[in-house]
Amino acid sequence: MVFAVILMGLTPSFLMVGLGGLLRQRLSPAAWQGLDKLNFEILFPALLFFAACNRPLAFTDLLRIGPAVWLIMLTALALSWPARRFGPPRFLDFAGAWQTAWRFNTAIAFVAVGTLSLAGAGEMAVAVGMAVPVANVLAVSALSRGGSLSLKDTTLKVLLNPFLIASVAGVAVGLSGYKIPAPVLAPAEMLAQAAIPIALLSIGATMNWQALGRIDMFNTYICATGLVLSPALTLAACTLFSAPPALAAVLILFSALPTASAAHVLAAGFGADRTLAATLIAQSTLLSAVTLPLWILAIELWF
């Protein structure tokens, strides 16, 4: 029964991804890229801000969730490093693929957290907000080893990330206890409501649906790190240290997310193999349709 409820909760989102695939030819590649930019610059920042500022936050939320999600990403980074032995020979190409092991899909994060009974969008907003800068620092640092981005450019790229700015602003409002008047907050809420549907359509439209047919040892290892190994270790750690159920739920769910749908854009920006990164994104997203409901079921049954 629980598994059926979870599937019912996630099915509309995966159907939206499928609809995006069917609508791929209705818009030009440039139009889909424009929607991605709109989501990155405006819609998802509005979602992050609204989710974080719309509930009271305590410093303990930051102190518990922040270091935990950083450790999850660093663990995924370390677990996926052995794939270097059978990955692409050029380090820059490897770095473009490697980042997919610890980066996460924000759209699916907010969809999936809605199926949990133990945690909500507020906790996930804090997790995403605290994770965004570290995920970017790790990805940009890895790609910079084989690219030409200076330390100054790297720092600016991280600090000016719209997700980071919106998350910090939302968390600051939440911590202050100030309640933004509803008419003032309404535009952010309207933008936030548009973020997830547009993101899911774009994922489906840009995804390589034949990617599963080209999975090899390297791709399997990278995908397994993010979808299986990382959440399994997080579940074990939460159990070992008796983490509160709400905290454990959001951390395990965060660690089980498929990779960021725009990771290939960052890879291409540094001159890495864009096709390899895009293939891993498609494989991670498609495989998560199986793994993510199972992890959500495990959370509900375990805690």
Residue pairs with C-beta under 8 A, 6 or more apart in sequence:
2 297
2 300
2 301
3 293
3 297
5 115
6 115
6 293
6 296
6 297
6 300
7 293
9 114
9 115
10 111
10 112
10 115
10 289
10 292
10 293
10 296
13 108
13 111
13 196
13 200
14 289
16 197
16 200
16 201
16 204
17 200
17 201
17 203
17 204
17 207
17 285
18 204
19 201
19 204
20 200
20 201
20 202
20 203
20 204
20 205
20 206
20 207
21 204
21 205
21 207
21 209
22 204
23 201
23 204
23 205
24 32
24 204
24 205
24 206
27 35
27 205
32 202
32 205
32 206
35 198
35 201
35 202
36 202
36 206
36 262
36 265
38 198
39 195
39 198
39 199
39 202
40 162
40 163
40 262
41 162
42 162
42 191
43 191
43 192
43 194
43 195
43 198
43 199
44 106
44 107
44 162
44 163
44 166
44 195
44 199
45 162
45 163
45 165
45 166
46 166
46 187
46 188
46 189
46 191
46 192
46 195
47 110
47 191
47 192
47 195
47 196
48 106
48 125
48 128
48 129
48 163
48 166
48 167
48 170
49 166
49 167
49 169
49 170
49 173
49 188
49 192
50 170
50 185
50 188
50 189
50 192
51 110
51 121
51 122
51 124
51 125
51 170
51 192
52 122
52 125
52 126
52 129
52 167
52 170
52 171
52 173
52 174
53 169
53 170
53 171
53 173
53 174
53 180
53 185
54 122
54 174
54 185
55 122
55 174
56 174
56 177
57 122
57 126
57 171
57 174
57 175
58 175
59 175
61 123
61 126
62 126
62 130
62 171
62 175
64 247
65 123
65 126
65 127
65 130
65 247
65 250
65 251
66 126
66 130
68 247
68 251
69 127
69 130
69 131
69 134
69 251
69 254
70 130
70 131
70 134
72 230
72 234
72 251
72 254
72 255
73 102
73 131
73 134
73 135
73 138
74 102
74 138
75 230
75 233
76 101
76 102
76 225
76 226
76 229
76 230
76 255
77 98
77 101
77 102
77 138
79 101
79 225
79 229
79 230
79 233
80 98
80 101
80 102
80 221
80 222
80 225
80 226
81 98
82 221
83 94
83 98
83 218
83 221
83 222
83 225
84 94
84 98
86 217
86 218
86 221
87 93
87 94
87 97
87 98
87 218
88 94
88 97
88 218
88 273
88 276
90 146
90 273
91 145
91 146
92 143
92 145
92 146
92 147
92 270
92 271
92 272
93 272
93 273
93 276
95 142
95 143
95 145
95 146
95 267
95 270
95 272
96 143
96 263
96 264
96 266
96 267
96 268
96 270
96 272
96 273
96 274
96 276
96 277
97 218
97 222
97 267
97 272
97 273
97 276
97 277
97 280
98 142
98 222
99 138
99 139
99 142
99 143
99 263
99 266
99 267
99 277
100 222
100 226
100 259
100 260
100 263
100 277
100 280
100 281
100 284
101 222
101 225
101 226
101 259
102 135
102 138
102 139
102 226
103 135
103 139
103 259
103 260
103 263
104 128
104 131
104 135
104 254
104 257
104 258
104 259
104 260
105 203
105 257
105 258
105 259
105 260
105 261
105 285
106 128
106 163
106 199
106 260
107 195
107 196
107 199
107 200
107 203
107 261
108 257
108 258
108 285
108 288
108 292
109 124
109 127
109 128
109 253
109 254
109 257
110 121
110 124
110 196
111 196
111 200
112 253
112 257
112 292
112 296
113 119
113 120
113 121
113 123
113 124
113 250
113 253
114 120
114 121
115 296
116 249
116 250
116 253
116 296
116 299
116 300
117 300
118 245
118 246
118 248
118 249
118 299
118 300
118 303
119 246
119 247
119 249
119 250
119 253
122 174
123 246
123 247
123 250
124 250
124 253
124 254
125 167
125 170
125 171
126 171
127 250
127 251
127 254
128 163
128 167
128 254
129 163
129 164
129 166
129 167
129 168
129 170
129 171
130 167
131 254
132 161
132 163
132 164
132 167
133 158
133 161
133 164
135 260
136 157
136 158
136 161
136 164
137 154
137 158
139 263
139 266
140 149
140 154
140 157
140 158
140 266
141 154
143 149
143 266
143 267
143 270
143 272
144 154
144 270
146 270
146 271
146 272
147 270
147 271
147 272
149 157
149 270
158 164
173 180
199 261
202 261
203 261
203 285
206 261
206 278
207 281
207 282
207 285
207 286
208 278
208 279
208 282
209 282
209 286
211 279
211 282
211 283
211 286
212 282
212 283
212 286
212 287
214 279
215 223
215 283
219 279
219 280
219 283
222 280
223 280
223 283
223 284
223 287
226 256
226 257
226 258
226 259
226 284
227 256
227 258
227 284
227 287
227 288
227 291
227 292
228 291
230 255
230 256
231 252
231 255
231 256
231 295
233 255
234 251
234 252
234 254
234 255
235 248
235 252
235 298
235 302
237 243
238 247
238 248
238 251
238 252
239 248
239 302
243 251
245 303
248 299
248 303
249 299
249 303
252 295
252 298
252 299
253 295
253 296
253 299
256 288
256 291
256 292
256 295
257 288
257 292
258 281
258 284
258 285
258 287
258 288
258 292
259 280
259 281
259 284
259 285
260 281
261 281
261 285
263 277
263 280
263 281
264 274
264 277
264 278
264 281
267 273
267 274
267 276
267 277
268 274
268 277
